[in-house]
Amino acid sequence: MLPIHRQVADRIIAELSKDSRIAGVAAGGSWLTGMDEYSDVDLVVAVYPESEAAVSRERFEIAKRCGPLLTAFTGEHVGEPRLLICLYGSPLLHVDLKFAALSDLGASRVEDPAILWQRNDDVSRAMGGVRAQYPQPDLQWIEDRFWIWVHYGALKIGRGELFEAIDFIGYLRQQVLGPLLLLRAGKRPTGVRRIEQASPEASAALAKTLCHHDRASCGKALRAAIDLYRELRRGRSVVVRDAAEIAAVEYLDAVVSRSTAT
């Protein structure tokens, strides 16, 4: 951990601990897996349930008291309205403050945060008895959708909506290929996050799915994504949608061939 992260976390804890409505502060994300100079700080702020509504209304003011807050916004875009995404400076640092009711900490979670400070062991008790479980890729769920996705990508290439095609192939990397590659490497399936460091082999495989803004390049990248998915699917217990696979790949090949011939 770099001094800046600890310094900012300590400053936030010193301020939050003055508020009797707050039960504790815990850290997750890179704090648990390893931080570098580019890491942000992910903090869970545990709030006593009877004060949750009031603290939620005051989140911005609370964040301002924790340091030189440049700007902040809430996390509805990631499905977490309790999250306040903050930019502090100076030094410039991204800090996520997730204000959660103490009673919610015992619910299912994807990681066990490190408790940095707590009042009367309340956070430890609230988290006790529930083990974190990171969601794993469901290969059958993916297989049932993958060939419809391929057909969708082929439509975009054929129509010349290449920015959409590029974004779609990025979606496959994030939601399908990256998680399966990381899982094969024995790592947590976190999309494509830090995949370059976690598995250079996986990174090299994904690089083949990159493309330029032209039909031939997009078609080649989507074909590479298909080949990689087939490799990752091999040997796994899954009902393969053979008819859909054949039809979708043939359609993609026809679209690319027709598009590049004109």
PyMOL commands that set and color helices and strands:
alter all, ss='L'
color gray80, all
select helices_A, chain A and resi 3-16+30-33+49-57+59-65+76-78+102-106+122-127+139-159+162-184+195-198+200-207+215-233+242-261
alter helices_A, ss='H'
color red, helices_A
select strands_A, chain A and resi 22-28+41-47+69-75+80-88+93-101+114-118
alter strands_A, ss='S'
color yellow, strands_A
deselect
rebuild
show_as cartoon
